[in-house]
Amino acid sequence: MTSRHSLLALTVAAALAGCAVTPSGLSGPTTIPALAESTTASVKSDLSIERWWTLFGDAALERLVEEALAHNADLESAAARVREARAVLDQARGAQLPTLDGQAKTSRTHQSETTFSRNQISLEAGYEADLWGNLSSNTSAARHQLLATEWARASLEWSLTGAVAEAYFGLAAVERQLEISGAVRAARANTVELRRREYAAGAGNEFDLRRAEAELTGTDADIAALRRQRVALERALVLLAGRTPVDMVNLKIDRNRLDESGSFNAVLPQGAAADLLVKRPDIRQAEAQLQAANASIDAARAATLPSLRLSGSIGSDAKSVSDLFSGPAAVWSLAAGVTQPIFDGGRLRARVREEQARGEQALSNYKKSVAAAVADVQEAYANLDLTHQALQAERERVAALARAYDLARRGHAAGALNTIDLIDAERNFYQAQLQQVGAYRDQLVGQVSAFKALGGGYVNNPGSVL
């Protein structure tokens, strides 16, 4: 070994001696407590909730959800962010590979009445040895960040499908309430006309007429409010579905009629809720971000240690272009260099602290995501039970008030009850019908929330990029 090579070996050994990188160890919760089950929902062993919107048997809802998944603007933006993260990963991978560049130069130099010509052509190779895992840690961070970005897109799908279903059921409920209100208005308009004829003939009094008119205008106000809700829900669905601005003007949302008198039985997939909710995309996203943060901490630590750069070239150097590839013109070189940061104003150490702080944030976010998931499941199961109870109570209330209204009409016709009793019975029956529709809507939305809380509702399940 030549003295030059010996010196280089000793320099590298001295610079690298005693250096080591300890992998970062931020980790999130590994266990989730057992959760209380729903007391009213049926558990089905073969139930798949990945595309839960197909379980409602509503073709219009299915078409709307699929349209949103295909055209929603936020999803298109999320897909672009995935492509961006994939490109970042490709760059990180490329940094671990050798580089090879082609180089060609020609020059003419005049000195002391003499002109020199020089022509060079060469291949330049370079490689940075990943001694402490700096490059591999950067690649690992990029991989996990790509995975987190893919889970972020899945989380957006997860939220989108739930939002579409909730708005759809809300719109269907408003349509049904408008249908009920329209029938009530027609009956009240007939009553007003009857009271006017009675008052004109002297058989009635103005008090009964004005009360009837007030009930009619009250129904008109209810209808106007419901129509405002319908417009808002239609526009929300158009935006969620990613339709064009023209569709915002010409609203057309297909929907099936909501039948609040029909039976509805909530269903859930078999398995412990704690085992199901870990599939939620928001938890998977937070987990991937924590792993990316760990890898970034390792990369920052490794950047404080020496780096080894190997390089080499082979080519030809001649005065004449015709002599470039001749034997005497051949040139080559090999080199190795070690760089050890000595003083940088504390920038590298500050970056380590920066990445550690980001890792602590990612850990806190992961813990928060798990806690929120547990709370979502608990709330969803409770809502299934409570909305079931509310719907049953509203149905019994509607049946009782329907009977009371029938008795009031008969009693009023027979002269046994006054007009105020009849109006009160009608008003109470009308409001109960509207509330029954709302309770049925809440039951449907509660089922959606339960499916969503357990992690159902996204179609692009990220594949492994690790």
C-alpha positions as CSV (number, residue, x, y, z in Angstrom):
1,M,0.0,0.0,0.0
2,T,1.5,3.4,-0.9
3,S,2.0,6.1,1.7
4,R,-0.8,8.1,0.2
5,H,-3.3,5.3,0.5
6,S,-2.1,4.5,4.0
7,L,-2.7,8.1,5.0
8,L,-6.2,8.1,3.5
9,A,-7.1,4.9,5.3
10,L,-5.8,6.3,8.7
11,T,-7.7,9.5,8.1
12,V,-11.0,7.7,7.4
13,A,-10.5,5.3,10.4
14,A,-9.8,8.2,12.8
15,A,-12.7,10.2,11.6
16,L,-15.2,7.3,11.8
17,A,-14.0,5.7,15.1
18,G,-16.5,5.7,17.9
19,C,-19.4,7.1,15.9
20,A,-22.8,5.4,16.1
21,V,-26.4,6.2,15.6
22,T,-29.1,5.0,18.0
23,P,-32.5,4.6,16.3
24,S,-35.2,6.8,17.6
25,G,-37.9,5.1,19.6
26,L,-41.1,7.2,19.6
27,S,-44.0,4.8,19.7
28,G,-47.8,5.2,20.1
29,P,-50.3,3.2,22.2
30,T,-50.4,-0.5,21.4
31,T,-53.6,-1.5,23.1
32,I,-57.2,-0.2,22.9
33,P,-59.7,-0.9,25.7
34,A,-62.7,-3.0,25.3
35,L,-65.7,-0.9,24.2
36,A,-69.4,-1.2,25.1
37,E,-71.5,-2.8,22.3
38,S,-74.8,-1.6,20.9
39,T,-77.9,-3.1,22.5
40,T,-80.2,-2.6,19.5
41,A,-78.1,-3.4,16.4
42,S,-77.9,-6.9,14.9
43,V,-74.4,-8.4,14.5
44,K,-73.7,-10.1,11.2
45,S,-70.7,-12.3,10.7
46,D,-70.5,-11.9,7.0
47,L,-71.1,-8.1,6.9
48,S,-68.5,-6.1,5.0
49,I,-68.6,-2.4,5.6
50,E,-65.9,-1.3,3.2
51,R,-68.6,-0.1,0.8
52,W,-71.3,0.3,3.4
53,W,-73.5,2.6,1.2
54,T,-74.5,-0.4,-0.8
55,L,-76.1,-1.9,2.3
56,F,-79.0,0.6,2.3
57,G,-80.5,-0.8,-0.9
58,D,-80.8,2.7,-2.4
59,A,-79.5,2.9,-6.0
60,A,-79.7,6.7,-6.0
61,L,-77.4,6.9,-3.0
62,E,-75.0,4.4,-4.5
63,R,-74.7,6.4,-7.7
64,L,-74.2,9.7,-5.8
65,V,-71.4,8.2,-3.7
66,E,-69.6,6.7,-6.6
67,E,-69.9,10.0,-8.5
68,A,-68.3,11.8,-5.6
69,L,-65.5,9.3,-5.4
70,A,-64.8,9.8,-9.1
71,H,-65.1,13.6,-9.4
72,N,-64.7,15.3,-6.0
73,A,-62.3,18.2,-6.3
74,D,-60.7,17.6,-2.9
75,L,-60.0,13.9,-3.9
76,E,-58.3,15.0,-7.1
77,S,-56.1,17.3,-5.1
78,A,-55.3,14.5,-2.7
79,A,-54.3,12.2,-5.6
80,A,-51.9,14.9,-6.8
81,R,-50.4,15.1,-3.3
82,V,-49.8,11.3,-3.4
83,R,-48.0,11.7,-6.7
84,E,-45.9,14.5,-5.2
85,A,-45.0,12.3,-2.2
86,R,-44.1,9.4,-4.6
87,A,-41.8,11.7,-6.5
88,V,-40.1,12.7,-3.2
89,L,-39.6,9.1,-2.4
90,D,-38.0,8.5,-5.8
91,Q,-35.6,11.3,-5.2
92,A,-34.6,9.9,-1.8
93,R,-34.0,6.5,-3.4
94,G,-31.9,8.1,-6.1
95,A,-29.7,9.7,-3.5
96,Q,-28.6,6.2,-2.4
97,L,-27.4,5.2,-5.8
98,P,-24.2,6.0,-7.6
99,T,-24.2,9.0,-10.0
100,L,-22.8,8.8,-13.5
101,D,-22.3,12.0,-15.6
102,G,-21.0,12.5,-19.1
103,Q,-18.7,15.5,-19.6
104,A,-17.2,17.0,-22.7
105,K,-14.9,20.1,-22.8
106,T,-13.0,22.0,-25.4
107,S,-10.8,25.1,-24.9
108,R,-8.2,27.2,-26.6
109,T,-5.7,29.2,-24.6
110,H,-3.2,31.8,-25.8
111,Q,0.0,32.4,-23.8
112,S,3.3,34.0,-24.8
113,E,2.5,34.0,-28.5
114,T,1.5,30.3,-28.2
115,T,-2.0,29.0,-28.6
116,F,-2.9,25.8,-26.9
117,S,-5.9,23.6,-27.7
118,R,-7.3,21.1,-25.2
119,N,-10.2,18.6,-25.7
120,Q,-11.6,16.4,-23.0
121,I,-14.4,13.8,-22.8
122,S,-15.0,11.7,-19.7
123,L,-17.5,9.8,-17.6
124,E,-17.6,11.0,-14.0
125,A,-18.9,8.6,-11.3
126,G,-19.7,9.4,-7.7
127,Y,-21.1,7.6,-4.7
128,E,-21.8,8.6,-1.1
129,A,-21.4,5.7,1.3
130,D,-24.4,5.5,3.7
131,L,-22.2,4.8,6.7
132,W,-24.7,5.9,9.4
133,G,-27.9,5.4,7.6
134,N,-28.5,9.0,6.7
135,L,-29.6,8.3,3.2
136,S,-31.6,5.2,4.1
137,S,-33.3,7.0,6.9
138,N,-34.3,9.8,4.5
139,T,-35.6,7.1,2.2
140,S,-37.5,5.5,5.0
141,A,-39.0,8.9,6.1
142,A,-40.1,9.5,2.5
143,R,-41.6,6.0,2.3
144,H,-43.7,6.5,5.4
145,Q,-44.6,10.0,4.4
146,L,-45.9,8.6,1.1
147,L,-47.9,6.0,3.0
148,A,-49.3,8.8,5.3
149,T,-50.3,10.8,2.2
150,E,-52.0,7.8,0.7
151,W,-53.8,7.2,4.0
152,A,-54.7,10.9,4.0
153,R,-56.4,10.4,0.6
154,A,-58.2,7.3,2.1
155,S,-59.3,9.5,5.0
156,L,-60.7,12.0,2.7
157,E,-62.7,9.3,0.9
158,W,-63.8,8.0,4.3
159,S,-65.1,11.5,5.3
160,L,-66.6,12.1,1.9
161,T,-68.7,9.0,1.7
162,G,-70.1,9.8,5.1
163,A,-70.8,13.4,4.2
164,V,-72.6,12.4,1.0
165,A,-74.8,9.9,2.8
166,E,-75.7,12.3,5.6
167,A,-76.6,15.0,3.1
168,Y,-78.6,12.6,1.0
169,F,-80.6,11.3,3.9
170,G,-81.1,14.8,5.0
171,L,-82.4,15.8,1.6
172,A,-84.7,12.8,1.5
173,A,-86.1,13.7,4.9
174,V,-86.7,17.3,3.8
175,E,-88.6,16.1,0.7
176,R,-90.8,13.9,2.9
177,Q,-91.5,16.7,5.3
178,L,-92.4,19.0,2.4
179,E,-94.8,16.3,1.2
180,I,-96.4,16.2,4.6
181,S,-96.5,20.0,4.9
182,G,-98.1,20.2,1.5
183,A,-100.9,17.9,2.4
184,V,-101.4,19.8,5.7
185,R,-101.4,23.1,3.8
186,A,-104.1,21.9,1.4
187,A,-106.3,20.8,4.3
188,R,-105.8,24.2,6.1
189,A,-106.5,26.1,2.9
190,N,-109.8,24.3,2.7
191,T,-110.5,25.1,6.4
192,V,-109.8,28.8,5.7
193,E,-112.2,28.8,2.8
194,L,-114.9,27.1,4.9
195,R,-114.5,29.6,7.7
196,R,-114.7,32.5,5.3
197,R,-118.0,31.2,3.9
198,E,-119.3,30.6,7.4
199,Y,-118.3,34.1,8.5
200,A,-119.8,35.7,5.3
201,A,-123.1,33.8,5.9
202,G,-123.2,34.9,9.6
203,A,-122.8,31.3,10.8
204,G,-119.3,31.7,12.0
205,N,-117.1,34.2,13.9
206,E,-114.1,36.2,12.9
207,F,-111.9,34.6,15.7
208,D,-112.2,31.2,14.1
209,L,-111.5,32.7,10.7
210,R,-108.3,34.5,11.9
211,R,-107.1,31.4,13.7
212,A,-107.5,29.3,10.6
213,E,-105.7,31.9,8.5
214,A,-102.8,32.0,11.1
215,E,-102.5,28.2,10.9
216,L,-102.3,28.4,7.1
217,T,-99.6,31.1,7.1
218,G,-97.7,29.2,9.7
219,T,-97.6,26.2,7.3
220,D,-96.4,28.5,4.5
221,A,-93.5,29.6,6.8
222,D,-92.7,26.0,7.6
223,I,-92.6,25.1,3.8
224,A,-90.4,28.1,3.0
225,A,-87.9,27.0,5.7
226,L,-87.9,23.4,4.4
227,R,-87.3,24.7,0.9
228,R,-84.3,26.6,2.1
229,Q,-82.9,23.5,3.7
230,R,-83.6,21.6,0.4
231,V,-81.6,24.1,-1.6
232,A,-78.7,24.1,0.8
233,L,-78.6,20.3,0.8
234,E,-78.8,20.0,-3.0
235,R,-76.0,22.5,-3.4
236,A,-73.9,20.7,-0.8
237,L,-74.4,17.4,-2.7
238,V,-73.5,19.0,-6.0
239,L,-70.2,20.2,-4.5
240,L,-69.5,16.9,-2.9
241,A,-70.1,15.1,-6.1
242,G,-67.7,17.3,-8.0
243,R,-70.2,18.6,-10.5
244,T,-69.7,21.5,-12.8
245,P,-70.8,25.2,-12.1
246,V,-73.6,24.6,-14.6
247,D,-75.0,21.9,-12.3
248,M,-74.9,24.5,-9.4
249,V,-77.5,26.5,-11.4
250,N,-79.5,23.6,-12.7
251,L,-79.8,21.5,-9.6
252,K,-80.8,17.9,-10.2
253,I,-80.2,15.3,-7.4
254,D,-81.9,12.0,-7.9
255,R,-83.2,10.6,-4.7
256,N,-85.7,7.9,-3.6
257,R,-88.7,8.7,-1.3
258,L,-88.1,8.3,2.4
259,D,-90.6,6.1,4.1
260,E,-90.5,6.8,7.8
261,S,-93.1,4.1,8.5
262,G,-90.8,1.3,7.2
263,S,-88.8,-0.9,9.4
264,F,-85.2,-0.2,10.0
265,N,-82.8,-2.6,11.7
266,A,-79.3,-1.3,12.5
267,V,-76.5,-3.8,11.7
268,L,-72.9,-4.1,12.7
269,P,-70.0,-6.4,11.6
270,Q,-68.9,-9.2,13.9
271,G,-65.8,-8.6,15.9
272,A,-64.7,-6.4,18.8
273,A,-64.9,-2.7,18.1
274,A,-61.4,-2.2,19.3
275,D,-60.1,-4.6,16.6
276,L,-62.2,-3.0,13.9
277,L,-61.4,0.7,14.5
278,V,-57.6,0.2,14.1
279,K,-58.4,-0.1,10.3
280,R,-59.6,3.5,10.3
281,P,-57.6,5.6,7.8
282,D,-57.1,8.5,10.2
283,I,-55.3,6.2,12.6
284,R,-53.3,4.6,9.9
285,Q,-52.3,8.0,8.6
286,A,-51.2,9.2,12.1
287,E,-49.2,6.0,12.6
288,A,-47.4,6.4,9.2
289,Q,-46.6,10.1,10.1
290,L,-45.1,8.9,13.4
291,Q,-42.9,6.4,11.6
292,A,-41.8,9.1,9.2
293,A,-40.9,11.3,12.1
294,N,-38.8,8.6,13.7
295,A,-36.9,8.1,10.4
296,S,-36.4,11.9,10.1
297,I,-34.9,12.0,13.6
298,D,-32.4,9.2,12.6
299,A,-31.5,11.0,9.4
300,A,-30.9,14.3,11.4
301,R,-28.6,12.5,13.9
302,A,-26.7,10.8,11.1
303,A,-26.1,14.1,9.4
304,T,-23.9,15.2,12.4
305,L,-21.5,12.3,11.7
306,P,-18.7,12.1,9.1
307,S,-19.6,11.4,5.5
308,L,-17.6,9.4,2.9
309,R,-17.7,10.3,-0.8
310,L,-16.1,8.1,-3.4
311,S,-15.6,9.4,-6.9
312,G,-13.9,8.3,-10.1
313,S,-13.6,9.2,-13.8
314,I,-12.4,7.7,-17.0
315,G,-12.0,9.5,-20.3
316,S,-9.6,11.0,-22.8
317,D,-7.6,14.3,-22.9
318,A,-5.9,15.4,-26.1
319,K,-4.9,18.5,-28.0
320,S,-6.6,17.3,-31.2
321,V,-10.2,15.9,-31.4
322,S,-8.8,13.2,-33.7
323,D,-6.5,12.0,-30.9
324,L,-9.2,11.8,-28.1
325,F,-9.6,8.1,-28.2
326,S,-6.0,7.1,-28.8
327,G,-4.1,5.2,-26.1
328,P,-1.8,8.1,-25.0
329,A,-4.9,10.3,-24.4
330,A,-6.6,8.0,-21.9
331,V,-7.0,9.5,-18.4
332,W,-8.5,8.1,-15.2
333,S,-8.8,8.9,-11.6
334,L,-10.1,7.5,-8.3
335,A,-10.7,9.5,-5.1
336,A,-12.2,9.3,-1.7
337,G,-13.1,12.1,0.7
338,V,-14.3,12.3,4.3
339,T,-16.2,15.3,5.6
340,Q,-16.7,15.8,9.3
341,P,-18.8,18.8,10.5
342,I,-16.7,20.7,13.0
343,F,-18.4,24.1,13.4
344,D,-21.7,25.0,11.7
345,G,-23.1,27.4,14.2
346,G,-25.2,24.6,15.8
347,R,-27.3,24.1,12.7
348,L,-27.1,20.3,12.6
349,R,-27.8,19.9,16.3
350,A,-30.7,22.3,16.0
351,R,-32.1,20.2,13.2
352,V,-32.0,17.1,15.4
353,R,-34.0,19.0,18.1
354,E,-36.3,20.2,15.4
355,E,-37.0,16.7,14.2
356,Q,-37.4,15.4,17.7
357,A,-40.0,18.1,18.4
358,R,-41.8,17.1,15.2
359,G,-41.7,13.5,16.4
360,E,-43.3,14.4,19.7
361,Q,-46.0,16.3,17.8
362,A,-46.6,13.2,15.6
363,L,-46.8,11.0,18.7
364,S,-49.3,13.3,20.3
365,N,-51.4,13.4,17.1
366,Y,-51.3,9.6,17.0
367,K,-52.5,9.3,20.6
368,K,-55.2,11.9,19.9
369,S,-56.4,10.0,16.8
370,V,-56.7,6.7,18.8
371,A,-58.6,8.5,21.6
372,A,-60.9,10.2,19.0
373,A,-61.6,6.8,17.3
374,V,-62.6,5.2,20.6
375,A,-64.9,8.2,21.4
376,D,-66.4,8.0,17.9
377,V,-67.2,4.3,18.3
378,Q,-68.7,4.8,21.8
379,E,-70.8,7.7,20.6
380,A,-71.9,5.9,17.4
381,Y,-73.1,2.9,19.4
382,A,-74.9,5.1,21.9
383,N,-76.5,7.0,19.0
384,L,-77.7,3.8,17.4
385,D,-79.5,2.8,20.6
386,L,-80.8,6.3,21.4
387,T,-82.1,7.1,17.9
388,H,-83.8,3.7,17.9
389,Q,-85.5,4.6,21.1
390,A,-86.4,8.0,19.8
391,L,-87.9,6.6,16.6
392,Q,-90.0,4.1,18.5
393,A,-91.3,6.8,20.7
394,E,-92.1,9.1,17.8
395,R,-94.0,6.4,16.1
396,E,-96.1,5.8,19.2
397,R,-96.6,9.5,19.5
398,V,-97.8,9.8,15.9
399,A,-100.2,6.9,16.3
400,A,-101.7,8.5,19.5
401,L,-102.0,12.0,18.0
402,A,-103.5,10.6,14.8
403,R,-106.2,9.0,16.9
404,A,-106.6,12.2,18.9
405,Y,-107.0,14.3,15.7
406,D,-109.6,11.9,14.4
407,L,-111.5,12.1,17.7
408,A,-111.2,15.9,17.6
409,R,-112.7,16.1,14.1
410,R,-115.6,13.9,15.1
411,G,-116.2,15.8,18.3
412,H,-116.0,19.2,16.5
413,A,-118.5,18.0,13.9
414,A,-120.9,16.8,16.6
415,G,-120.5,20.1,18.5
416,A,-118.8,18.5,21.5
417,L,-115.4,20.1,20.9
418,N,-114.6,23.7,20.0
419,T,-112.5,24.9,17.1
420,I,-109.4,25.5,19.3
421,D,-109.4,21.9,20.4
422,L,-109.5,20.8,16.7
423,I,-106.7,23.2,15.7
424,D,-104.5,22.0,18.6
425,A,-105.1,18.4,17.7
426,E,-104.2,19.0,14.0
427,R,-101.1,21.1,14.9
428,N,-99.8,18.5,17.3
429,F,-100.4,15.7,14.7
430,Y,-98.6,17.7,12.0
431,Q,-95.6,18.4,14.2
432,A,-95.4,14.8,15.3
433,Q,-95.3,13.6,11.7
434,L,-92.4,16.0,10.9
435,Q,-90.5,14.8,14.0
436,Q,-91.0,11.2,13.1
437,V,-89.4,11.8,9.7
438,G,-86.5,13.5,11.5
439,A,-86.1,10.6,13.9
440,Y,-86.0,8.1,11.0
441,R,-83.4,10.3,9.3
442,D,-81.4,10.3,12.5
443,Q,-81.5,6.5,12.6
444,L,-80.1,6.3,9.1
445,V,-77.4,8.8,9.8
446,G,-76.6,7.0,13.0
447,Q,-76.0,3.8,11.0
448,V,-73.7,5.7,8.7
449,S,-71.8,7.1,11.7
450,A,-71.4,3.6,13.1
451,F,-70.0,2.2,9.8
452,K,-67.7,5.2,9.6
453,A,-66.5,5.0,13.2
454,L,-65.5,1.3,12.5
455,G,-63.4,2.3,9.6
456,G,-65.6,1.6,6.6
457,G,-66.1,3.9,3.7
458,Y,-62.9,4.2,1.6
459,V,-62.1,2.4,-1.6
460,N,-58.4,3.2,-2.2
461,N,-56.7,1.0,0.4
462,P,-53.0,2.0,0.3
463,G,-50.8,-0.8,-0.7
464,S,-47.5,-1.4,1.0
465,V,-44.7,1.0,-0.1
466,L,-42.4,-0.1,2.6
